């Protein structure tokens, strides 16, 4: 075997080894790149999973907050409804009290009773039997109240809880105002019931 032949053999072996090393290096590089890519993808997937879990936890927290707020709103609405109902009841009681106190005007169906002295009072020996007295007015007023009259006035003077009907000579005083016959008694209420009460008393 000559030198040339040995040299070619060595050159072939070196070339083959070099090619093998280069190929191995390329494959190793590709493998490392693939592993690095897989590792990056794994890290991205892990981060995405952690983010999804964090978002779910945040959503759960927000849902709990929403439920709490809805419960608070419900309680506030119930309290407002209760206060509105209480306010309406108080307002109704206030209006009734104002009406009873005579500080607000009242209108509605009712009747008017006029009481006046007899035309024969002047020629009678006993004048007291022919004129209207405070007890006569008071009797009519009491009958109207018993029959359910909501409001009563005498000669325009509204009767309230502390009103007094007093006699001073031929006149009567209501709420400090003196008036003489005829005495016009106005009552608001169910007309037929009020009239029936007076007719029953008269009978």
ROKOLVO-492687 format. One record per residue (C-alpha): x, y, z; residue in three letters. Coordinates in nm, 2 decimals, m for minus. Example, Ala and Ser with C-alpha at 12.3 -4.5 7.8 and 13.67 -1.06 7.14 Angstrom:
# ROKOLVO-492687
NODE     xx     yy     zz zaba
NODE   1.23  m0.45   0.78  ALA
NODE   1.37  m0.11   0.71  SER
***
This chain:
# ROKOLVO-492687
NODE     xx     yy     zz zaba
NODE   0.00   0.00   0.00  UNK
NODE   0.15   0.33  m0.11  UNK
NODE   0.15   0.66   0.08  UNK
NODE  m0.10   0.81  m0.15  UNK
NODE  m0.35   0.53  m0.08  UNK
NODE  m0.29   0.57   0.30  UNK
NODE  m0.34   0.94   0.28  UNK
NODE  m0.67   0.89   0.09  UNK
NODE  m0.78   0.64   0.35  UNK
NODE  m0.69   0.88   0.64  UNK
NODE  m0.86   1.17   0.45  UNK
NODE  m1.17   0.96   0.41  UNK
NODE  m1.18   0.86   0.77  UNK
NODE  m1.13   1.22   0.88  UNK
NODE  m1.40   1.34   0.64  UNK
NODE  m1.64   1.07   0.76  UNK
NODE  m1.57   1.15   1.13  UNK
NODE  m1.60   1.52   1.06  UNK
NODE  m1.93   1.47   0.87  UNK
NODE  m2.05   1.25   1.16  UNK
NODE  m1.96   1.51   1.41  UNK
NODE  m2.13   1.79   1.21  UNK
NODE  m2.44   1.58   1.17  UNK
NODE  m2.44   1.49   1.54  UNK
NODE  m2.39   1.86   1.62  UNK
NODE  m2.68   1.96   1.40  UNK
NODE  m2.91   1.70   1.54  UNK
NODE  m2.80   1.80   1.89  UNK
NODE  m2.86   2.17   1.81  UNK
NODE  m3.21   2.08   1.67  UNK
NODE  m3.28   1.87   1.98  UNK
NODE  m3.18   2.15   2.21  UNK
NODE  m3.38   2.40   2.01  UNK
NODE  m3.68   2.17   2.02  UNK
NODE  m3.64   2.12   2.40  UNK
NODE  m3.60   2.49   2.45  UNK
NODE  m3.92   2.55   2.24  UNK
NODE  m4.10   2.28   2.43  UNK
NODE  m3.99   2.44   2.76  UNK
NODE  m4.10   2.79   2.64  UNK
NODE  m4.44   2.64   2.53  UNK
NODE  m4.47   2.46   2.86  UNK
NODE  m4.39   2.79   3.05  UNK
NODE  m4.65   2.97   2.84  UNK
NODE  m4.91   2.71   2.90  UNK
NODE  m4.83   2.72   3.27  UNK
NODE  m4.86   3.10   3.28  UNK
NODE  m5.19   3.08   3.08  UNK
NODE  m5.33   2.82   3.32  UNK
NODE  m5.23   3.03   3.62  UNK
NODE  m5.39   3.33   3.46  UNK
NODE  m5.71   3.14   3.39  UNK
NODE  m5.72   3.02   3.75  UNK
NODE  m5.66   3.37   3.87  UNK
NODE  m5.94   3.51   3.65  UNK
NODE  m6.17   3.24   3.77  UNK
NODE  m6.09   3.33   4.13  UNK
NODE  m6.14   3.70   4.06  UNK
NODE  m6.47   3.62   3.89  UNK
NODE  m6.58   3.42   4.19  UNK
NODE  m6.48   3.71   4.42  UNK
NODE  m6.68   3.96   4.21  UNK
NODE  m6.98   3.73   4.21  UNK
NODE  m6.97   3.71   4.59  UNK
NODE  m6.94   4.09   4.60  UNK
NODE  m7.24   4.12   4.36  UNK
NODE  m7.45   3.89   4.57  UNK
NODE  m7.36   4.09   4.88  UNK
NODE  m7.45   4.41   4.71  UNK
NODE  m7.78   4.26   4.58  UNK
NODE  m7.86   4.16   4.94  UNK
NODE  m7.78   4.51   5.07  UNK
NODE  m8.00   4.67   4.80  UNK
NODE  m8.28   4.43   4.88  UNK
NODE  m8.26   4.52   5.25  UNK
NODE  m8.25   4.89   5.16  UNK
NODE  m8.55   4.85   4.93  UNK
NODE  m8.74   4.67   5.20  UNK
NODE  m8.66   4.94   5.45  UNK
NODE  m8.76   5.21   5.21  UNK
NODE  m9.09   5.03   5.14  UNK
NODE  m9.15   5.00   5.51  UNK
NODE  m9.07   5.37   5.57  UNK
NODE  m9.30   5.46   5.28  UNK
NODE  m9.58   5.25   5.42  UNK
NODE  m9.52   5.40   5.77  UNK
NODE  m9.50   5.75   5.62  UNK
NODE  m9.83   5.70   5.43  UNK
NODE  m9.99   5.57   5.76  UNK
NODE  m9.86   5.87   5.95  UNK
NODE  m9.97   6.11   5.68  UNK
NODE m10.32   5.95   5.69  UNK
NODE m10.33   5.99   6.07  UNK
NODE m10.21   6.35   6.04  UNK
NODE m10.48   6.43   5.79  UNK
NODE m10.74   6.27   6.01  UNK
NODE m10.61   6.47   6.31  UNK
NODE m10.61   6.79   6.11  UNK
NODE m10.97   6.73   6.01  UNK
NODE m11.07   6.65   6.36  UNK
NODE m10.89   6.96   6.48  UNK
NODE m11.07   7.17   6.22  UNK
NODE m10.76   7.32   6.07  UNK
NODE m10.83   7.20   5.72  UNK
NODE m11.14   7.26   5.51  UNK
NODE m11.37   6.96   5.46  UNK
NODE m11.61   6.90   5.18  UNK
NODE m11.85   6.63   5.09  UNK
NODE m12.21   6.52   5.11  UNK
NODE m12.41   6.59   5.42  UNK
NODE m12.71   6.80   5.54  UNK
NODE m12.79   7.14   5.68  UNK
NODE m13.02   7.18   5.98  UNK
NODE m13.16   7.53   6.06  UNK
NODE m13.29   7.59   6.41  UNK
NODE m13.47   7.92   6.48  UNK
NODE m13.70   8.06   6.74  UNK
NODE m14.08   8.03   6.71  UNK
NODE m14.27   8.32   6.56  UNK
NODE m14.50   8.30   6.86  UNK
NODE m14.21   8.36   7.10  UNK
NODE m14.29   8.73   7.14  UNK
NODE m14.65   8.69   7.22  UNK
NODE m14.61   8.40   7.46  UNK
NODE m14.62   8.43   7.84  UNK
NODE m14.34   8.17   7.86  UNK
NODE m14.08   8.29   7.60  UNK
NODE m13.83   8.02   7.70  UNK
NODE m14.05   7.75   7.56  UNK
NODE m14.04   7.91   7.21  UNK
NODE m13.68   7.99   7.16  UNK
NODE m13.38   7.77   7.08  UNK
NODE m13.15   7.70   7.37  UNK
NODE m12.79   7.58   7.38  UNK
NODE m12.90   7.23   7.50  UNK
NODE m13.12   7.21   7.19  UNK
NODE m12.82   7.28   6.96  UNK
NODE m12.60   7.05   7.16  UNK
NODE m12.86   6.77   7.13  UNK
NODE m12.87   6.80   6.75  UNK
NODE m12.49   6.81   6.74  UNK
NODE m12.46   6.50   6.95  UNK
NODE m12.71   6.31   6.73  UNK
NODE m12.51   6.40   6.42  UNK
NODE m12.19   6.29   6.57  UNK
NODE m12.34   5.96   6.69  UNK
NODE m12.47   5.91   6.33  UNK
NODE m12.11   5.94   6.19  UNK
NODE m12.08   6.30   6.09  UNK
NODE m11.72   6.37   5.99  UNK
NODE m11.73   6.75   6.04  UNK
NODE m11.99   6.99   6.20  UNK
NODE m12.02   7.36   6.21  UNK
NODE m12.26   7.61   6.37  UNK
NODE m12.31   7.93   6.19  UNK
NODE m11.98   7.88   6.01  UNK
NODE m11.79   7.79   6.33  UNK
NODE m11.62   7.45   6.30  UNK
NODE m11.67   7.22   6.60  UNK
NODE m11.35   7.06   6.72  UNK
NODE m11.27   6.83   7.01  UNK
NODE m11.24   7.12   7.26  UNK
NODE m11.53   7.33   7.12  UNK
NODE m11.79   7.44   7.37  UNK
NODE m12.14   7.55   7.31  UNK
NODE m12.25   7.81   7.57  UNK
NODE m12.56   8.02   7.61  UNK
NODE m12.54   8.39   7.68  UNK
NODE m12.89   8.54   7.69  UNK
NODE m13.06   8.49   7.36  UNK
NODE m12.73   8.40   7.19  UNK
NODE m12.49   8.11   7.20  UNK
NODE m12.11   8.12   7.19  UNK
NODE m11.91   7.87   6.98  UNK
NODE m11.53   7.89   6.98  UNK
NODE m11.55   8.23   7.14  UNK
NODE m11.78   8.36   6.87  UNK
NODE m12.13   8.49   6.96  UNK
NODE m12.42   8.42   6.73  UNK
NODE m12.80   8.45   6.74  UNK
NODE m13.08   8.24   6.59  UNK
NODE m13.13   8.11   6.34  UNK
NODE m12.86   7.85   6.41  UNK
NODE m12.74   7.68   6.09  UNK
NODE m12.58   7.35   6.17  UNK
NODE m12.39   7.20   5.87  UNK
NODE m12.27   6.83   5.89  UNK
NODE m12.07   6.63   5.65  UNK
NODE m12.15   6.26   5.63  UNK
NODE m12.39   6.01   5.48  UNK
NODE m12.70   6.23   5.43  UNK
NODE m12.96   5.96   5.47  UNK
NODE m12.80   5.83   5.79  UNK
NODE m12.77   6.17   5.94  UNK
NODE m13.13   6.26   5.85  UNK
NODE m13.26   5.93   5.99  UNK
NODE m13.08   5.99   6.32  UNK
NODE m13.25   6.33   6.36  UNK
NODE m13.59   6.20   6.26  UNK
NODE m13.56   5.91   6.50  UNK
NODE m13.48   6.16   6.78  UNK
NODE m13.77   6.38   6.68  UNK
NODE m14.01   6.08   6.69  UNK
***
